[in-house]
Each structure stands twice: as structure tokens, then as C-alpha cells.
Amino acid sequence: MPGTATAGGVQPPGPTTTAANYVAYLEGRAQAGDAEAAGISTQFQALSFEDQFRFLTLISDSKTTQAYTQAVSEVGDEVADTLPSSGASTKVLGVGHEVETVLESGESTPQEGMAAKAAAKDMWASYTVYDKVFGIKVTKVSVRTNYQVKGTDTTKVYPGSASHYNYVPAASFEASPVKEWISSPPADNAQTETTWTAKWTGGLGSWSARERVWGDYRGFVGGYLK
């Protein structure tokens, strides 16, 4: 898992670490081909000395990884012409600590014209949550549903997906097998769900949270992590 991987001979820092150890950990992952790690390292090193200390204090607390459980965000299934197809919202948990939720959706194969409105089309919707420490997105969990609609009806649901990354070294994440289904009318949504389990090195804590997203002919309809 990303939180327990080693790279370039660099051991992941423990629950208490230093700025030099954290940078070495990130650079080791970057050298091993981790595309996100280099950017995280650059952002961390750009922080002031004081903010680096606060950053490390936050990620060294096992409760930090539980920030996701406070990221509940739902949109109702009421019938409306439009629903939010994209957007982001932020919840402040404390000084330097936020949870950001990102909603996205779209057509896999965009079509135009009146004929396209009656034709079957493939769509997708995703629900992503980031744990941000001093503006740096240290952890991400995301779930995506892929489906087909014809007119206003959801006619098929394809395999969904779950993805994540993690730069809280003492924590690791894993997801249960992804489930997908079409809900009963009148909601008629394509749904995808997984359950995340986070564990802290040394048995210092763990939590589980279910992440779900659903969409219909309008795109993203709702999602949550709780």
C-alpha cells in the first residue's frame, strides 16, 4: 500500500518524524516512479519552518486519518432538470487542516443534436475526498460509477472503480471489492460503492468508512463517505 511502501532503501518515517526524513521518504517514492510524491515534496519544502513542524505534528497523529469520516456530503434524489455536475467544497477541521470534496461527472462519448438525446449514451460520475494539511493533499480516496442511459432512464451499469493515494507514512489504506447496481425507480440511479479501511502502524488506530457515488441522465446526483 502507498502508506507502507519503501523505495530507494528509504524506510517510511514512523508516527514521529523530522522534515528531513519526510522529504527523504517522498523523494525515495518519487525515484521509484511515484508521480505524486515529487509534487508533495516540493509543496512541503515550500512551507515555512513553523508550518513544516505543524504539518508533521498533524500527520503524526493517528486521528488525522479519521478526517474523512467528517466528509459526509449528499445530494438528494429529487427530480430536477439539473444537478451539480462538478464542483468542490472544503470543510475546515482545525488550523492548517481541511477536508476537500470534489464532485465530477460527464459523458464518456459526448454526442450532439436532437438524435443524440434519444440515443443510449455512456456516462460517469465520481466522488473524491482529499485530506489537506497546510494546503497539501496528503491523502485521497475516490469512487467512480460508469453507466449507460437512454433518455431519462438508466439502462446499464458498468464496472465501477475505487482509487487512492496516501502520503501519511504511518497510515495505510485498502478498499473492499467495488459493488455497483441500479437503484429502484423512481430514483433510477447507477450506484458504485466501496468500503475503505485505514490502519495505523503499530496498532495505534484504525477506522472504516463506506464511500458511495450515484448518477443518472443528469450526471452526478449524490455521494458520501461515512
C-alpha positions in Angstrom: 0.0 0.0 0.0 1.2 3.6 -0.6 1.5 4.2 3.2 3.8 1.3 3.8 5.9 1.1 0.6 9.7 1.5 0.6 11.7 3.0 -2.2 15.4 3.5 -2.8 16.3 2.0 0.5 14.4 4.7 2.4 12.2 3.4 5.2 8.9 5.2 5.8 9.1 7.5 8.7 7.3 6.4 11.9 4.5 8.3 13.7 7.1 10.8 14.8 9.4 12.1 12.1 11.5 15.1 11.0 11.3 17.3 8.0 14.5 15.7 6.5 13.1 12.2 7.0 9.8 13.1 5.4 11.5 14.7 2.4 13.7 11.6 2.0 10.6 9.4 2.2 8.9 11.4 -0.6 12.0 11.6 -2.8 12.5 7.8 -2.4 9.0 7.2 -3.7 9.4 9.7 -6.5 12.6 7.9 -7.6 10.6 4.7 -7.7 8.1 6.2 -10.1 5.5 7.8 -7.8 4.3 10.7 -9.9 2.5 12.5 -7.0 5.4 12.2 -4.5 7.7 14.8 -6.2 4.9 17.4 -6.1 4.1 16.7 -2.5 7.8 17.1 -1.6 8.0 20.4 -3.4 4.9 21.8 -1.7 6.2 20.6 1.8 9.6 22.2 1.3 7.9 25.5 0.3 6.3 25.7 3.8 7.9 27.8 6.5 9.8 26.1 9.2 7.0 26.6 11.6 4.4 25.2 9.2 6.5 22.2 8.4 6.6 21.4 12.2 2.8 21.8 12.4 2.4 19.7 9.3 4.4 16.9 10.7 2.6 17.1 14.1 -0.7 16.7 12.3 0.2 13.7 10.2 1.9 12.1 13.2 -1.5 11.9 15.0 -3.5 8.8 14.2 -6.7 10.8 14.4 -5.6 12.7 11.3 -6.6 9.8 9.0 -10.1 9.9 10.5 -10.7 13.3 8.9 -12.5 11.5 6.1 -15.3 10.3 8.3 -16.3 14.0 8.7 -16.6 14.5 4.9 -20.2 13.4 4.6 -21.8 15.1 1.5 -25.1 14.1 0.0 -27.3 15.5 -2.7 -30.9 14.4 -2.7 -32.6 12.3 -5.4 -35.3 14.8 -6.0 -36.2 15.1 -9.7 -34.7 18.3 -11.1 -33.6 19.4 -14.6 -30.1 20.0 -13.4 -27.8 18.8 -10.6 -24.2 19.8 -9.8 -22.1 18.1 -12.4 -18.8 19.3 -10.9 -17.6 21.3 -8.1 -15.6 21.3 -4.8 -16.3 22.1 -1.2 -14.0 22.4 1.8 -14.6 21.7 5.4 -12.1 23.2 8.0 -11.2 20.8 10.8 -8.6 22.9 12.5 -5.7 25.2 11.9 -4.0 24.0 8.7 -6.3 21.0 8.4 -9.1 20.7 5.9 -11.1 18.1 4.0 -11.9 18.8 0.4 -14.7 17.1 -1.5 -14.7 17.1 -5.3 -17.8 16.1 -7.4 -17.4 15.3 -11.1 -19.3 13.7 -13.9 -19.6 13.6 -17.7 -20.3 11.7 -20.9 -17.8 9.0 -21.9 -18.7 9.6 -25.6 -20.3 13.1 -25.9 -22.9 13.4 -28.6 -24.7 16.4 -30.2 -28.1 17.1 -31.8 -31.7 16.0 -31.2 -31.0 12.4 -32.2 -28.3 12.2 -29.5 -30.9 13.0 -26.8 -32.9 9.8 -27.7 -29.9 7.6 -28.2 -28.2 5.5 -25.5 -25.1 7.1 -24.1 -22.3 6.2 -21.7 -21.8 8.4 -18.7 -19.8 8.5 -15.4 -19.8 10.2 -12.0 -17.2 10.3 -9.3 -16.9 11.4 -5.7 -13.4 12.2 -4.3 -12.3 13.3 -0.9 -8.9 14.8 -0.1 -7.3 15.3 3.4 -5.4 18.6 3.1 -2.7 19.6 5.6 -1.5 23.2 5.1 -2.9 23.1 1.6 -1.2 19.9 0.7 -3.4 17.0 -0.4 -1.7 14.2 1.6 -4.4 11.6 1.1 -7.1 10.9 -1.4 -9.9 8.4 -1.7 -12.2 8.3 -4.7 -15.0 6.1 -6.2 -16.4 6.3 -9.7 -19.6 4.9 -11.3 -19.8 4.1 -15.0 -23.2 3.6 -16.7 -25.5 3.9 -19.7 -28.6 6.0 -20.0 -31.3 6.3 -22.7 -33.4 9.4 -22.3 -34.0 9.8 -18.6 -33.6 6.1 -17.8 -30.5 4.4 -16.5 -30.3 1.2 -18.6 -27.0 -0.3 -17.7 -24.3 -0.1 -15.0 -20.7 -0.9 -15.9 -17.9 -2.0 -13.5 -17.1 0.9 -11.2 -13.7 1.7 -9.7 -12.0 3.0 -6.5 -8.7 4.7 -6.2 -6.5 6.3 -3.6 -3.1 7.7 -2.7 -1.6 8.3 0.7 1.4 10.4 2.0 0.7 9.9 5.7 3.6 7.5 6.1 2.4 5.7 9.2 -1.1 5.0 7.8 -2.2 2.5 5.1 -5.5 2.3 3.2 -7.2 -0.6 1.4 -10.6 -0.9 -0.3 -13.2 -3.7 -0.3 -14.2 -5.1 -3.7 -16.3 -2.4 -5.6 -20.0 -3.0 -5.9 -22.3 -1.5 -8.5 -26.0 -1.6 -9.2 -29.0 0.4 -10.5 -31.4 1.6 -7.8 -35.1 1.1 -7.9 -37.3 3.6 -9.7 -38.1 6.5 -9.4 -34.5 7.3 -8.4 -33.2 5.0 -11.2 -29.5 5.8 -10.3 -26.3 4.0 -11.2 -24.6 3.4 -7.9 -21.0 2.3 -7.0 -19.6 1.7 -3.5 -16.5 0.6 -1.7 -15.5 0.4 2.0 -12.1 1.9 2.9 -10.2 0.6 5.9 -7.3 2.7 7.3 -4.8 1.2 9.7 -2.1 3.0 11.7 1.4 1.5 12.1 1.9 -0.3 15.4 -1.8 -0.9 16.1 -2.3 2.7 17.2 -5.7 3.0 15.5 -7.9 2.1 12.6 -11.2 3.1 11.0 -13.6 2.1 8.2 -15.8 4.2 6.1 -18.2 3.5 3.2 -17.8 5.6 0.1 -20.6 5.7 -2.5 -21.4 7.7 -5.6 -24.6 7.7 -7.7 -25.6 9.3 -11.0 -28.3 9.4 -13.7 -29.0 11.1 -17.0 -28.1 14.5 -15.5 -24.7 13.3 -14.3 -23.6 13.4 -10.7 -26.6 13.0 -8.3 -25.0 12.3 -4.9 -22.3 10.7 -2.9 -20.9 10.4 0.6 -18.1 9.0 2.8 -19.2 7.9 6.2 
